[in-house]
Amino acid sequence: MDDGLAALDATAVADMVTRREASAVDMVTAALARVDDIDPRLRAFRDVWPEQALAAARAVDRAVARGERPRLAGVPIAVKAWQRIQAPQTRRLRREGCVVVGSTSVPRPSTDWQTWGHTDRGPTLNPWRPDRTPGGSSAGSAAAVAAGIVPLATGSDGAGSLRIPAAWCGMLALKPTNGRLPTRDPSGLAALGAVVRTARDAALHLSVLLDEPFTVDHDLPAGLRATWSTTLGFAAVDPQQAAIARAAADRLNEAGVITWRPGPVRLLDPEPAWRQMRERASPSAAARLRSANDARLREVFERADVLLTPTTPIPAHGHAGPGTALSVSLTWGFNVTGHPAISIPAGFGRDGTPVGLQAVAPHGHEATLLRLAAAVERHAPWPVLASGAPPAPARSPARPQTAPEP
């Protein structure tokens, strides 16, 4: 079949399979062919399971032939290596017709910085620039979706591990409110999620995960109250990252989607609390810092529906590491407080790497974030794929147009 299937999002794949315009076997066979073609250079996958995937696809086709209508029928997906096929998120997606084709790369345990992925063939490449990392720890998941291998890949977010790779790969990722889904993380910092290409896929994925209806197709917002913060009161942020994210937010304001509600956003640096929670040490000190930031965020959300920031303080770094920069400085605070947060494609830097716009909402308000992402997509559509297949490591991709400075 035409590999234009690579450009389909998960919603379109499921629609075609349930209408029997294509089979789950067709979709999975095409995804496996893309793995063979792209992944030797990209190195997004740790393991690929073609026999199991095709058997699962045949089972989906039989179910559709019986009249069943799984919400994600025949959608080929990849799963983060730390979650594998029996993880709660994966089981829920498979029950709705998803077919797992393989597991994706994550960092080595011995690596202090987690914004990359590793396979036995070498590091995972960023599909937009092979000399850069895709981010992490859900590294391979973001790279696989951005390169068009699969339309959806699972991940988890304990400090920004979904939002950072989504930002650096030009994709979409939502961290739900912490605690809405069970995880194996005893610290309470991690939340389950996925990297996807479209807002409607993010809504469909969350509907399956939480067993609640989420939709964006006919519910675009108007006049959402928004507050902007470049630094959250403590972070050092690259000016270009901030300018591109702010330009995306200003386009929403010009379109009437948001109205600015200025005011201070001065959170305490969450690093001490995050580390204490992760190490399960000094619980009272962590609780005090979290309580202080919770109170400050309540004040923000009294005047605004969403808080907008850059997703990352720096652009995608090279495979040698980020140096002294903290890639998580704008994301991990919302793992400590548990607020839902989403990274939305905002544009491209002068180096050709994508930049993310982060939106944060009150606890339980994921629907607001999904509607906002749909509005960004409507008013400034982002590229569907990173040039279809990534270039060989020796070459550089064509440089995308730089987003305008605000």
N, C-alpha and C positions, 0 to 999 in steps of 0.2 A: 504494500500500500504506500501511497505518497507520504513521505516523511513530514509533510505539512502537519501531521498529527503532533509533531513536537511543539507546535505553537498553540495547541489547545490547552485551556486550563482544565482543572479537574471537573468543574461543573459541566463543561461542554463534552468532555469524555463520557461522563455518566449519562448525559442526555442522549448521546449517540448510541450508547450500548443499550439503554433501556428502550429506546425506540427501534432497536435492532437495525440501525443503519450501519453499524459496525459491531464486531464482536469483542468481548473482553480479550480473547486470544489475539485478535488483530492488534489491540492496543498494547498488550504486554509484549508481543513479538516485536513491535516497533520500538518499544522502550529498551528491550534487550539488545536490539541492533544498535541503538544509540549508545548504550554502554560499551559495546564492542568498538564502536567507531570513535567515541570521544574520550572515554575514561582512561585509555592508555596514556594520554597526555595530561588529562585533568587530575586524575588520581583522587576522585571523590569517594570511591567505593572501597571498602575493606573486603567485603565478600559479595558475591553475586550468586543467586540461587535459581538458575533458569528452569530446571526441571520442576521444582516445587512451585515456581511462579506460573508456569504454563498449566500445571495440574489445577492450581487454584483458579486460574482464568477459565478453564473448562467448566469448573463447578459453578462459577458465576453465570456463564452462558446457559447452563442447564437451569439454573434458578430463574433467569429471565424468561426462558422458554416456557417455564411453568406459570408465568404470569407475575412473578415477584418483581418488585421495583426497589432494589437497594439504592439508597441515596447517593452512593459513590460507586455504582456498579462499574467494574472493569477498570477503575483508575489505578494505574501502576504507581506505586509509591516506594520510597526508600525509608529505612528506619535508622535512627542514630545508633551507632554501635553499642553504646552503653545501655540502650533500651531493648534492642533485639525484638524478636517476633512475638514473645509472650508478655511483653509489657502491657499494662492496662490500656494505654492509649492505642497501641497497635491492635489489640484485640477488639476494641470498639470500632476502629476503622475497618478491620477485616469483616466484622459482622455486617457492615454496610456495603460490602462489595469491593473494597480496596484489595489490591494484589501486591504483595511485597516482592520486589525484585532483588533486594540486597540490603546490606548494612553500610552506613556511611562513616567516613573518617572522623576521628576525634583526636585531641592532643595525646601525646605520650604522658604517662603519669608523672614522669620525672621533670617535666617542663614547668617552670615557675609561671610563665605567661601562657595563657590558655587560648589566645586568639589565633589559633592555627589548627591544622589537622595533619595527621601522619598516617601513611600506609607503609606496607613492607616494600613498596616501590618508590618511596620518597614522599615529600610533602604535597598536600593538596594545593592546587593552584587556584588563583582567583580568575574566573573566566574572562574578566575584562582586562586584566594585566597579569600575565603569568609570573612576573617577578614579585608579585604581592600575594599576601595571604588572603583567603576569603573571610577571615575572622573565625571565631569559635566561641564555645567549644563545639557547637553544631556546625562544624566547618564543611564537611562533605555534604551535608543536607542542603545548605545554601548553595554550594557550588553546583550540585546536581540539578537543582531547580533552575538556577540562573542559566545553565548551559543547555537547558531544554531536554535533559534526559528523562526526568519525571516532572509532573506538575505539582507534586506535593511531597514533602519529606519531613519526617517527625524530628523533634528535638526537645530540649529542655532548657530552662533559663533560670540559672541560679545567681547570675550577676550581670546578665546581658547576653547570655550564650545563644539566644535566638535573635535578639534585636541587633546585636553587633554584626554578625555575619549577614543578616538580611540587609543592613545598611550598606555594607561594603560590597555586596553582590547585586545591589539594585532590586531587591525583592521585598516582600511584605512579611512581617512576623508579629504576632500578638502574644504577649505574656498575659494570661488571664490573672484575675485576682488570686493571690496565693491562698491555697487551701481549698479551692473549689474542686480540685481533683486530687485524689490520693497520689502521693509520690513516695519513693523510698528514701527521700532526703530527711533525716531526723531533725535537721536544723530549721526546717520550715522555709528556707530561702528559695527553693526551686519550684518552678511551675512548669507544667507540660504545655507543649504547643507544637507549631509546625511552621515551616517556611513555605510560602505559596507565592503565586504571581499576581493574583487579583483579589480585590476586596470581597467579591462574592464567594471566592473559594475560602477565604478566611472565615466568612460567616457560616458557610456550609460545614467547614471543619469544626468550628466551635459548636454548632448545633448538634453534631454527632457526639462530640466529646461531653458536652454538658446535658445533652438530651433536652435542650430548650430551643425554641424557634428563634433564629437570628436571620435577618435578611437585610439586604442593602439595595436591591434592584429598584424599588419604588419609594424609598424613604430617605432621600438625600436631605441633609440639614440646611437650615437657613438661620443665620443670626446666632450661632453658638457663641457664647461668651468665652473668650480665650485670653490667657495671660502668657506672655513670652518671658523666658529666661535663658540667657546664653550660658550661664555658669552655675545656676542653682545656688549661687552664693559662695561657692568655694572652689570650683574646678578651673583649671587652666585649659582654655579651649583655643584651638587653631582658628584664626580669624576667617579663613576661607570656608571651613566647615560651618562656622556660625552664619556667614553671609549667605551661603547657598540654602541652608535650612530656613533661615529667616525669609529669603526670597520666596520660597515655596509657601510659607505661611502668609506672606503678604498677598500672594495671588489669591489665596482663599478669602482674605479680607476684601480684596477688590471685587471678587465675585459675589460677595454678600453671604458667603458660607459662615464666616466668623466675624465677630465684632471685638475689637480689642478692649480689654479691661486692664489697664495698666495698674501696676502695684508691685511691691517688693516680693521677691521670692528668695528668702535667705535661709536655706536649710543648713543644718550642721553636716560636716563631712561624715558620710556614713561608714567610712572605712573601718574605724575601730569596732563599731557595732557589728558590721558584717563579719569581720574576722572572729570576733568573740562568739557570734552565733554559729559560725562554721566550725569552730573548734570546741563549741559547747562549753566555753569558759566565761567567767564573769557575767553570768546571766543578768544580774541586777544592773550592771553598767550598760549592757546592751539594751536592756529594757528602758533605761532612762533616756538614752539617745533616741531610741525609736519613738518613745512617747513625745519627746520634744519635737521631732520632725513630723509626727502625726498631727500635733497641734498646729504647727506652722502650715501644713498642707490643708488642714481644715479651713484655715483662714483664706488660703488661696482659692479653695473651692466654694467658699461663700460668695466670692465675686465672679467666679469663672466656672464654666463647664469643663474646660480642658486646659491643661498646662502644656505648652509647647516648648521644646528645646531641640538642639541638635541631638542626634542619637549618639554620636561619638565625638570625643574631643579632638581626635586626630584622624587623618586619612588612613586607609589600609596600608599597613607597614610591610616591609620586606620579610623574607623567610628567616632572617637572622634574629627577628624579634622587635618589639616596640621601643627598646631602650628603656629610659626611665619614665616614659609616658604611661599613664594609667588609662587604658582604653575603656575601662568600665566606669570611669568616674561619674558619668551622667546617667548610668543605667542601674548600678547596683543598689542605690538608695531605695529604689522602688521594689526591690526584692526584700529589703529590710522592712519597709512599711507595708508591703503586700499590695500596693495599688496596681491596677491593670495598666499596661503600657504597650504601645505599638510603635514599630518603626515602619515608616512609609517612604518610598523613594522620593527624593527631593531634587535630584539633579546630579551633575558630574563636576568634579574638580578639574583643575587644569592638568592634572596628571592622568586624567582619563578614568579615575575610579569613582564609583557611585558614592553619594552622600545621602544620609538618612535624616528624616524629620521625625522626632519622637513626640508622641502625644500621650499624655497621662490623664486618667480620669479618676473620680472617686471609686471606692470599692464597689464592685458589682456592676459598674457602668461600662462593660465591654461594648454594649450596643452603640454607645456614643462614639467610641473609637472606630468601630467598623463603619459607621456612617460617615465619619470624617475621612477615613481612608478612601471610601467610594467617591467622595467629593473631590479629593485630590486627583484620583484616577480620572474622573470625568473632565476636570478642567485642565489637567496637565498630564496626559497619558505617558507612562514610562515605557521604554522598550520591552517587548515581550521576552526576548532572548538576548543573551550576550553573544551576538553574532552567530547564533546557531551552534557552532562548535568553536571551542577556544583555539587559539593559535598554538603552534609548537613553542616550547619554551624559548627558543632562540629568536622568535619574532615578536613584535608588539602589535596589538590590534589597532585598528583605526581609532583615532582619538575622538570620543564623542564631544558634542558641543558643550562648552562650559556654561553653567547656569549664570544668569546675569547677577551682578552685585546689587543689593537692595539700595 
